[in-house]
Amino acid sequence: MSSSLSVTAAAFLIPLALFISYYDVCYRRIPNAFVVATLAVGFVINVTFAGIDGAIASLGGCALAFFLMFVLHVFGAMGAGDVKLFAAIGAVTGLHLVLPMFFVVILTGGILGVISMLRAGEPKLIMMRVFHIVMGVLPGHSVPRFPVPEDRRYTIPYGVAITLGSLISLAVFRA
């Protein structure tokens, strides 16, 4: 990713992060209009700066990002809006940045999860659920699906982790 492409992507992603964070924290929703706009702008930015190679990088980034988050969605760890948002941001950053960005987003989400768990005041219950999910991934077990709690203290607005982790990744791995 060239320096000017990184600056342009960051200039777009910073306000997006603010809007997405606001909507996800307040309403636990990520509006599709933001996701579609992010996807379109990401494609246009990459094509403008790198032509056909940019188009391939943008589409590849979108596809890989979608696949990675969709796997988590299948296990009930992510909402559909989070999957679409990460795919759209993958279109902005391009294919080469998606994998490191995924790990930074997961780490950022883990930190938000710990903060959320402590704030909820129920660390034992939440850690037992995490343990059940981890055990469910092992062969011969099934991953339990827990109902989405109505109390927001027990949920994580993962759009915040996705946008923040994406900005961190863009700053660290943009070469």
N, C-alpha and C positions, 0 to 999 in steps of 0.2 A: 504494500500500500504506500503510495507516494505521500510525501509530506503535505502537499496541498490537498490531496484526497482525504487524508486524515483530519486535517483542519476543517474541511467542509463537512465531513461526517460528524465530527464533534460539535460543530456549530449547529447541526440539525439535531443531534441526539441530546444535547443539554436541555433545550426547552422541552423536547419530547419527554425526557425523564421527569421533569417537573409536572407536566400535565398528567402523565400516566400515574406517577406516584400519588398525586392528589386524588384522581378518580379511584385508584385501587384502594387507597386507605379509607376514603370516605364512603365509597359505594361498593367496594369489592367487585368491581367490574372494570374491564379495559374496553373502551368503546372501539367498535370495529372501524370507525372512521379514522381513528389514529393509526390503527394497524395497517389499513389499506394505504393511507397516505405515506406511512413509513416505508412500506414495500415499494410503492411507486417512486418515491424520492430516492430510495437506495439504489434502485435499478438505474434511474436517470443519472445520478451522481457517478456511478461506476462506468456507465456507457460514455458519459461526457469526458471523464478523465482517462479511460483506457480502451474505449472502443469495444470491439467484439470480445476481447479478453476480459474487459470489465463486465460485460453482460454475462459471460460464462461464470466469472467469479461471483457475481451477484446471485445468479440463479442457483449455483452450487452451494453458496452460503445459506441461501434460503432453504434449500432442500435438506442439507445436513442439519441445520438448526432445528427444522421442523421434526426431523426423524429423532434427534436426541431428546427433545422435550416430549414428543409423542410417546416415547417409551415410558417416560415418567408419568405421563397422563394415563396410560393404560393401567399402571399400578395404583392410580388414584392419588398420586403425589402432586399433580399439577392440574390446574383448570385449563379448559380449552383456550381461554383468552391468553393465558401465559404461553401456551404452545404457539399460537398465532403471532404474539408479540415477539417472541424469540426468533421465529422464522423471518419476520419482517426486519428485525435488527440484523440478522444474518445476511439479508440482502443488502443492507447498508455497509456492513463491515467487510463482506466478501468471504469466500471459502476458507482462506488461510487463517483467519482469525477466529473462526467458529469454535474449534475444539478448545483452545486455551480460554476463550471467553466462557464456554460452557463450564469449565472447572472453576473459574473465578465467580461465576453466577451461583454455582452450587455452594461454594464457600461463603459468599455473601448471604445467601439464603439461610445457610446453617447458623451464621452469626445472628441474623434476624430471628431465626427460630429459637435460639437460646434466650435472646432478649424477650421474645414473646412468651416463652415458657416461664421465665422468672416473673414477668409482669402478671401472668395469669395466676401465679401462686399455686400451681399444681404440677410441680416438676416430676413427682413420682408417677402420676397417671400418664403424663405425656411420654416419659421415658419408657414406661411399660408398652405403650403403643408403638413407639419406635422399635423397641426390641421385638415385638410381634411381627412388625413389617420386615425387619432384617431376617428373622428366622423364617418367614414365609418365602423368602427368595431362595432358600436352600432347597436342594432336590428333595422331592417327596412331600413338600409342604406347599401350602397355598398362602398367598398374601391376603391378609384380612382387609376388608374395606370398611372403614369406619364412617359413620354418617358425618356430614359437615356440621360442625357445631353452630348453633345460632348465635352464641356469644362470640363477638369478634375477638375477644382476648385469646381465644383458642385457635385462631386462624392467622396465617401469615399473608400479607398482601405481597405476593411474590413478584408482581410487576415492579415493585421497588427494588427488589434484589436483581431482577433482570436488567433494568435500566442502569442501576448503579454499577453492577458488575460489568456491564458492557462498556460503560465509560471508563472504568478502571482498566479494563483490558485494552481499550483503544489507546489509552495513555501509555501503558506498559509495553504492549506487544505490537505497536503500530509499524514497526520497521518493515 
